[in-house]
Amino acid sequence: MKLRDFLLSPAINKMGLWLGEHTPQSVGYWIARTAAGIIARRTKSDQVRAVRLNQWMLSDQTLDSVALDVAVKKVYLAYSRCMYDFYHNMRNPEAIRKLVKFDDNFRQFMDDSKSGKQGCLGLLMHVGGYDLAGYAIALQGMKPQILSYPNPNEGYKYHNELRERQGLHVTPLSMEALQEASRFLKNNGTVITGIDRPWAATNYHPKFFGYESDIPVTTIQLAIRTNVPVVTIACVRQSDGTYILQASPYLEMKPYKDREELLIKNTEMVLDVAEPYLRSAPEQWSMFYPVWPQLLQSMP
């Protein structure tokens, strides 16, 4: 079994949920630190190599091999701590309210969403406590449609079940789900989906951190088709252990005559706005797939 499939398996996630609920923070963070060290040492696994590549690109290709070893371990440690925080607090709504704060842009986005003033597409970075973010907005009465990863394996299905339990409407990405999302947006609904997860089968390669990437343009195509603004979203863990759920100002899609230019340029505009979130907390980017696969052989 591949490392990615093992870590995302329902058994491992259920064990993590049980440990998160029943262990104090000191024990939970010790387990997180131990697990991060073990996983990071699997340097030949596809997942660890993907993390290594993505961290190298965030550093503008400045990290050497030793520094990348450290960066990879920091990623797994940050991810494990965020998952512990999620599991430890997921049955405690009051704790979530205290744990997750909102910046002014996100509060505006949330208020507009609940009022039904306009449709909006929220594009989430896989940074920090993105699962905590879902719970936090549900507690605030926000009811978006969540477009999740297509064709989910058993591990992703289990994560989606957890999100559904929190009151979120989760639909794995498909033609049917996109049609539903399009109707929802046109009726002044809010749709939230990821922006930074690569898709190897994509025919377009928008630049991200200055290099062509495998970031898909599908979500931007959805915004263009429905004529709604976009916000980028990140839930960044702070040094005191709390999280700030941040949003960009509204981004309007720009017109271009050429279809390929229309999709790529607007995707690059959104990615440019998202880059500072990753630069501010590179160790919190929980992206376990290679965003720039053509550069795998070039990294230290």
ZAMARGU-4260 file (C-alpha; in steps of 0.2 Angstrom, whole numbers, plus 5000, padded with zeros to 4 digits):
<rodrens>
0) 5000/5000/5000 | 5006/5017/4995 | 5010/5029/5010 | 4996/5041/5003 | 4983/5028/5003
5) 4989/5022/5021 | 4988/5039/5028 | 4971/5042/5021 | 4963/5025/5025 | 4947/5025/5036
10) 4956/5014/5049 | 4970/5027/5051 | 4958/5041/5052 | 4947/5033/5064 | 4961/5029/5075
15) 4967/5047/5074 | 4949/5053/5078 | 4949/5042/5094 | 4967/5048/5099 | 4962/5066/5096
20) 4946/5064/5107 | 4954/5055/5121 | 4972/5062/5123 | 4977/5078/5131 | 4986/5091/5120
25) 5004/5086/5127 | 5001/5068/5122 | 4993/5072/5105 | 5007/5084/5100 | 5020/5071/5105
30) 5011/5058/5094 | 5010/5071/5080 | 5029/5075/5082 | 5033/5056/5082 | 5022/5052/5067
35) 5030/5067/5057 | 5047/5061/5060 | 5043/5043/5054 | 5034/5049/5038 | 5047/5062/5033
40) 5060/5048/5033 | 5052/5039/5019 | 5061/5049/5007 | 5058/5038/4992 | 5039/5038/4993
45) 5029/5048/4980 | 5020/5058/4994 | 5036/5063/5003 | 5044/5068/4986 | 5029/5078/4981
50) 5030/5088/4998 | 5049/5090/4995 | 5046/5097/4978 | 5032/5109/4983 | 5043/5116/4998
55) 5057/5118/4986 | 5046/5129/4975 | 5040/5139/4989 | 5058/5143/4993 | 5061/5149/4975
60) 5072/5134/4973 | 5084/5140/4986 | 5083/5126/4999 | 5097/5113/4998 | 5094/5094/5002
65) 5097/5096/5020 | 5086/5111/5022 | 5072/5101/5012 | 5073/5087/5024 | 5069/5099/5038
70) 5055/5107/5028 | 5047/5091/5024 | 5047/5086/5043 | 5039/5103/5047 | 5025/5100/5035
75) 5020/5083/5042 | 5022/5090/5060 | 5011/5105/5056 | 4998/5094/5047 | 4998/5082/5061
80) 4995/5096/5074 | 4981/5103/5064 | 4973/5086/5062 | 4974/5083/5081 | 4966/5100/5084
85) 4952/5095/5072 | 4949/5078/5080 | 4951/5084/5098 | 4938/5098/5096 | 4926/5092/5083
90) 4913/5087/5096 | 4915/5103/5105 | 4907/5118/5096 | 4911/5131/5109 | 4929/5126/5108
95) 4929/5128/5089 | 4922/5145/5091 | 4936/5150/5102 | 4949/5142/5091 | 4945/5149/5074
100) 4944/5168/5071 | 4939/5177/5056 | 4947/5192/5047 | 4937/5206/5041 | 4937/5200/5023
105) 4931/5183/5028 | 4917/5190/5039 | 4911/5201/5024 | 4911/5185/5013 | 4902/5175/5026
110) 4889/5189/5029 | 4886/5191/5010 | 4884/5172/5009 | 4871/5171/5022 | 4861/5185/5016
115) 4860/5178/4998 | 4865/5195/4991 | 4876/5187/4977 | 4883/5171/4971 | 4902/5168/4976
120) 4915/5155/4973 | 4927/5153/4988 | 4943/5145/4983 | 4952/5136/4998 | 4970/5134/5000
125) 4976/5117/5009 | 4984/5127/5022 | 4983/5125/5041 | 4966/5120/5048 | 4956/5119/5032
130) 4945/5105/5040 | 4942/5116/5055 | 4937/5130/5044 | 4923/5120/5037 | 4916/5116/5055
135) 4918/5135/5060 | 4908/5142/5045 | 4894/5129/5048 | 4893/5135/5066 | 4891/5152/5060
140) 4876/5147/5049 | 4885/5147/5033 | 4878/5134/5021 | 4889/5133/5005 | 4890/5118/4993
145) 4908/5110/4995 | 4915/5103/4979 | 4928/5090/4985 | 4940/5079/4976 | 4933/5068/4962
150) 4931/5049/4963 | 4936/5049/4981 | 4944/5033/4989 | 4938/5026/5005 | 4949/5038/5015
155) 4942/5054/5007 | 4924/5047/5008 | 4927/5045/5027 | 4933/5063/5028 | 4918/5069/5018
160) 4907/5060/5030 | 4915/5070/5044 | 4911/5086/5035 | 4893/5080/5032 | 4891/5077/5050
165) 4896/5095/5053 | 4882/5101/5043 | 4891/5104/5026 | 4884/5099/5009 | 4899/5090/5001
170) 4898/5084/4983 | 4913/5075/4975 | 4918/5084/4959 | 4909/5077/4944 | 4899/5084/4929
175) 4883/5082/4939 | 4891/5091/4954 | 4897/5105/4943 | 4880/5107/4936 | 4872/5108/4953
180) 4886/5121/4958 | 4882/5131/4943 | 4864/5132/4947 | 4867/5136/4965 | 4879/5150/4961
185) 4866/5158/4948 | 4854/5158/4962 | 4865/5168/4974 | 4872/5153/4983 | 4890/5150/4989
190) 4902/5136/4982 | 4918/5132/4991 | 4932/5121/4983 | 4950/5119/4983 | 4962/5129/4971
195) 4979/5122/4974 | 4977/5103/4971 | 4985/5098/4955 | 4977/5087/4942 | 4988/5077/4931
200) 4976/5076/4917 | 4974/5094/4914 | 4976/5102/4897 | 4981/5119/4904 | 4996/5124/4914
205) 4994/5141/4923 | 5010/5148/4931 | 5011/5147/4949 | 5027/5154/4958 | 5033/5158/4941
210) 5032/5140/4933 | 5019/5131/4924 | 5009/5120/4935 | 4996/5106/4935 | 4983/5117/4944
215) 4967/5114/4935 | 4957/5128/4928 | 4940/5120/4931 | 4935/5130/4946 | 4939/5147/4937
220) 4929/5140/4922 | 4914/5139/4934 | 4916/5157/4940 | 4917/5163/4922 | 4902/5153/4917
225) 4891/5159/4931 | 4898/5177/4931 | 4902/5177/4950 | 4916/5184/4960 | 4930/5174/4968
230) 4938/5174/4985 | 4954/5165/4990 | 4953/5157/5007 | 4966/5151/5020 | 4965/5145/5038
235) 4982/5148/5045 | 4987/5142/5062 | 4995/5155/5073 | 5009/5154/5086 | 4997/5153/5100
240) 4988/5138/5093 | 4972/5148/5087 | 4968/5149/5068 | 4963/5164/5057 | 4951/5161/5043
245) 4956/5173/5030 | 4949/5178/5013 | 4955/5190/4999 | 4944/5204/4993 | 4932/5199/4979
250) 4941/5195/4963 | 4931/5198/4947 | 4935/5187/4932 | 4943/5197/4917 | 4937/5195/4899
255) 4949/5189/4885 | 4944/5184/4868 | 4954/5169/4867 | 4947/5154/4877 | 4964/5147/4883
260) 4970/5164/4888 | 4953/5168/4897 | 4955/5152/4908 | 4974/5153/4911 | 4975/5172/4914
265) 4961/5172/4927 | 4968/5156/4935 | 4985/5164/4937 | 4977/5180/4944 | 4969/5170/4958
270) 4985/5160/4961 | 4995/5176/4962 | 4983/5182/4976 | 4985/5165/4985 | 5004/5165/4985
275) 5006/5176/5000 | 4996/5164/5011 | 5009/5150/5007 | 5024/5161/5008 | 5018/5167/5026
280) 5017/5149/5032 | 5026/5137/5020 | 5026/5123/5033 | 5007/5123/5034 | 5004/5119/5015
285) 4997/5102/5016 | 4999/5098/4998 | 5004/5080/4996 | 5004/5079/4977 | 5017/5087/4965
290) 5011/5104/4959 | 5025/5105/4946 | 5029/5087/4942 | 5040/5092/4927 | 5053/5098/4940
295) 5054/5082/4951 | 5070/5077/4944 | 5078/5094/4946 | 5075/5096/4965 | 5090/5092/4977
</rodrens>
